[in-house]
Amino acid sequence: MDARAIIARIRDGAPVGREELSWFADGLADGRVSDAQAGAFAMAVLLNGLGDAGRAALTMAMRDSGRRLDWALDGPVIDKHSTGGVGDCVSLVLAPALAACGAFVPMISGRGLGHTGGTLDKLESIPGLVTQLDEARFRDVVACAGCAIVSASAEIAPADRRLYAVRDVSATVESLDLITASILSKKLAAGLEGLVLDVKVGSGAFMKREEDARAMADALVATANAAGCRTSAVVSDMNQPLAPALGNALEVAEAMRVLRGDAHGRLGALSVDLAGEAMKLGGLAETREAGAQMVSKALSDGSAAACFGQMVAAQGGPVDFVAAWESHLPVADVIRDLPAPRAGHVAAMDGEIMGLSVIGLGGGRQVESDRVNPAVGLDRVLPLGTSVAKGDPLLRIHATSEDHADRAAAQLEQAIMIGDAPGQIPPLIHERLG
């Protein structure tokens, strides 16, 4: 077979078979397919799609491009995945909360894509913590802490590892087929028994329209269940940041506040809901509501925070991180408020612009080789509906210099709309599937 011929068939809208997609995935894994060909493939899929059968075939081919894990643990192996948004640090709360309730969570995560942050980049703002673990150490961390959050190794879904990086810099992130294959190839290779999916919709998500988010959720649930993994999904709101912070260390700080019982809000509410559903899928609770009660107790009694501390230490981070997290996280050189231009209410936000402003500050990548600055970003973001007077702070900018802060402020002034009335605030969860 030939990569150019496969790309040409997709480009021209012709169907491609399971064998061709398996060959291409293997070529991504072993280097027979070049970066240029990977980018062309991704663009062809974005523009023309693969269809239901092709999407499932690509997912399984990418899953089978490397090693598939199995587990022998005294509890269910379950996980969660989000399609990406701004201020979304649920994984940092959910994984240890599930571990505290008797589950095991081998979470294989990714880096930032497009305007959204990546769980690995957030975790790596903790000094010393490493997310690239070999399989033996990965297994040890899961066994001792109940959870581990790691990057896909060279052995786990290596085809996705190649394609994921190319998508981020080739404007091909938003493809339903590529998102489905990327998410599920890693999750299915991790040997999961249950998976809950958080499909975002709104200005800060890749899917801006309800119908697109529903189509994504349907594709993910159908593909994962067909592969033998019990899976359900929620469509959740991303018309404002989930946490009141965007940026790597700043989002870790928000997750720690939830884990220590100092904050709840939208981040805490969604974390508990998704974890409750995962508990049901894993057989640890009869209903989502019962699972959510167990998770809430783990957050309030400190056991979830203790599991997070064990995971951090096992992955090379400070052994006292839970007790002294504020002293360990990096701090930006310039921190200043963005004032409200007039009195009124926070009526709307463009989450994509907000995410891009964080990338401009150095909190994400514009090209693959960019280094991420973990300290920069935004925090104290006011939620939709908040009443403000002229000059009240809408959020704080964390930057490396005054010039960078000025540029971010100019972007953010276009991203937050102040209206005379608060407007209608969308519900946190729009829909449930599966």
Buried (B, 14 or more C-beta within 10 A) or exposed (E): EEBEEBBEBBBEEEEBEBEBBBBBBBBBBEEBBEBEBBBBBBBBBBEBBBEEEBBBBBBBBBBBBBEEBEBEEEBBBBBBBBBBBBBBBBBBBBBBBBBBBBBBBBBBBBBBBBBBBBBBBBBBBBEBBBBBBEEEBBBBBBBEBBBBBBBBBEBBBBBBBBBBBBBBBBEBBBBBBBBBBBBBBBBBBBBBBBBBBBBBBBBBBBBBEEEBBBBBBBBBBBBBBEBEBBBBBBBBBBBBBBBBBBBBBBBBBBBBBBBBBEBBBBBBBBBBBBBBBBBBBBBBBEEBEBBBBBBBBBBEEBBBBBBBBBBBBBBBBBEEBBEEBEEBBBEBEBBBBBBBEEEBBBBBBBBBBBBBBBBBBBBBBEEEEEEBBBBBBBBBBBEBBBEBEEEBBBBBBBBBEEEBBEBBBEBBEEBBBBEEEBBEBBEBBBBBBB
